[in-house]
Amino acid sequence: MNTQLNWHLQAFDDLTPVALYNILRLRAEVFVVEQRSIFQDMDQVDLQAIHICGHDLTGELQAYARCIPAGIKYPAASIGRVVTSPRVRGTGLGHLLVQQSIACVHHQLGKGPIRISAQAHLQAFYNQHGFVADGEPYLEDDIPHQAMERP
C-alpha cells in the first residue's frame, strides 16, 4: 500500500458535508465499533477544533486528528481523536499524524505545551514524540488512559 498522504487542515465551518461524514465514519469505525466503546463522540469541541485529515492518493481518509485551542479541554492546547484507518496500521502513518498534529498546534495555536489523553497502551508511542506521563492512569469510556504533556 502506498502510504503517501495529502494533509489538510480545516476549521469546522470549512469542512464539507462529505468531509465531515468521512471523519465521523472513521472515528466511529475505530473508537465505537473496533474498540467497542459507547461514548458521545460528537461533542462541542469539534466546533472549535482544527481538523487534520490525511487522505491517500485515491482521496480516502486514512488519518485524522483534531487540534484544540488552549482553554477548551485543558489549560494548554491539546490534540485528540487521533486515529488511523485499520487498513494502514503498521505503516508509520500514526507517527506522521502525530507530527502533523504537533506542527498544527505550533503553527495555528502557538508554541507551548500540548496536552493529550492517551490510551494507556500507547504511552510508549507518544513518548517517541516528546510526550511524558502526567499523573496516574485513569478510565475514560471504560478504556485505561494516561494524561500526557509535551512541554
C-alpha positions in Angstrom: 0.0 0.0 0.0 1.2 3.5 -0.9 1.5 5.4 2.4 1.8 8.9 0.9 -0.9 11.2 2.2 -2.2 14.6 1.3 -2.7 16.6 4.5 -5.4 19.2 5.0 -6.1 21.5 8.0 -9.6 22.9 8.3 -11.8 24.7 10.8 -15.1 23.1 11.4 -17.0 25.6 9.4 -14.8 24.9 6.4 -15.5 21.1 6.3 -17.7 20.0 3.5 -20.6 17.6 4.5 -18.7 14.8 2.8 -15.5 15.5 4.7 -17.4 15.7 8.0 -19.2 12.4 7.2 -15.8 10.7 6.4 -14.3 12.0 9.7 -17.2 10.8 11.8 -17.3 7.4 9.9 -13.6 6.8 10.6 -13.9 7.8 14.2 -17.0 5.5 14.7 -15.3 2.6 12.9 -12.3 2.7 15.3 -13.5 4.2 18.6 -17.0 2.8 18.7 -17.0 -0.4 16.7 -13.4 -1.7 16.8 -12.8 -0.6 20.4 -16.4 -1.4 21.5 -16.7 1.9 23.4 -20.0 3.6 23.7 -19.4 7.3 24.2 -20.6 10.7 22.9 -18.1 11.2 20.1 -19.7 14.3 18.6 -19.0 16.9 21.2 -18.9 20.7 21.1 -15.1 20.6 20.9 -15.3 19.7 17.2 -16.8 23.1 16.5 -13.7 24.9 17.9 -11.0 22.5 16.7 -8.7 22.5 13.7 -9.3 19.2 11.9 -6.3 17.4 10.4 -7.1 15.0 7.6 -4.7 12.7 5.8 -6.1 11.4 2.5 -4.4 8.7 0.3 -3.9 9.3 -3.4 -7.5 7.9 -4.1 -8.9 10.6 -1.7 -9.9 8.1 1.1 -9.5 9.4 4.6 -6.7 7.3 6.3 -5.7 9.5 9.2 -7.4 12.1 11.4 -6.8 14.2 14.5 -8.1 17.4 15.9 -6.1 20.3 17.4 -7.8 22.1 20.2 -7.0 25.6 21.4 -5.9 26.2 25.0 -8.7 26.7 27.5 -11.3 24.4 25.8 -10.4 21.0 27.2 -7.3 21.8 29.2 -5.4 25.0 30.1 -2.9 24.0 27.4 -3.6 23.4 23.7 -4.4 19.7 23.1 -4.6 17.0 20.4 -7.4 14.5 20.4 -9.4 11.9 18.4 -6.1 10.7 16.9 -7.0 7.8 14.6 -5.7 5.9 11.6 -7.7 3.6 9.4 -7.2 -0.1 10.4 -6.1 -0.6 6.7 -3.0 1.5 7.2 -1.8 0.4 10.7 1.8 -0.6 10.9 2.9 1.7 8.0 4.2 4.5 10.2 1.3 6.8 9.3 0.4 7.2 13.0 3.8 8.8 13.6 3.3 11.1 10.7 -0.2 12.0 12.0 1.2 12.9 15.4 4.0 15.0 13.8 1.4 16.8 11.7 -0.7 17.4 14.8 2.2 18.9 16.8 3.0 21.1 13.8 -0.6 22.2 13.5 -0.7 23.2 17.2 2.5 25.1 17.0 1.7 26.9 13.7 -2.0 27.5 14.2 -2.4 27.8 18.0 1.1 28.9 19.2 4.1 27.3 20.8 3.7 25.9 24.2 2.8 22.7 26.0 0.4 20.2 24.3 -1.8 18.0 26.4 -3.3 14.7 25.4 -5.4 12.0 27.0 -3.7 8.9 25.5 -4.9 5.4 25.7 -2.6 3.8 28.2 -1.2 1.1 25.8 0.0 3.9 23.5 2.2 5.7 26.1 5.5 4.5 24.6 4.2 5.6 21.1 3.6 9.1 22.4 6.9 9.1 24.4 8.6 9.0 21.0 7.1 12.3 20.2 8.1 14.1 23.4 5.0 13.5 25.5 5.5 12.5 29.1 3.0 10.9 31.5 1.4 13.3 34.0 -0.3 11.7 36.9 -1.8 8.3 37.4 -3.7 6.2 34.7 -7.5 6.5 34.7 -10.5 5.1 33.0 -12.1 7.1 30.2 -15.1 5.5 28.5 -14.0 2.2 30.2 -10.6 2.3 28.5 -7.4 2.9 30.5 -5.9 6.3 29.7 -2.9 8.3 30.7 -2.7 12.1 30.8 0.4 13.2 28.9 2.0 16.5 28.1 4.6 17.7 25.6 6.5 20.6 27.2 
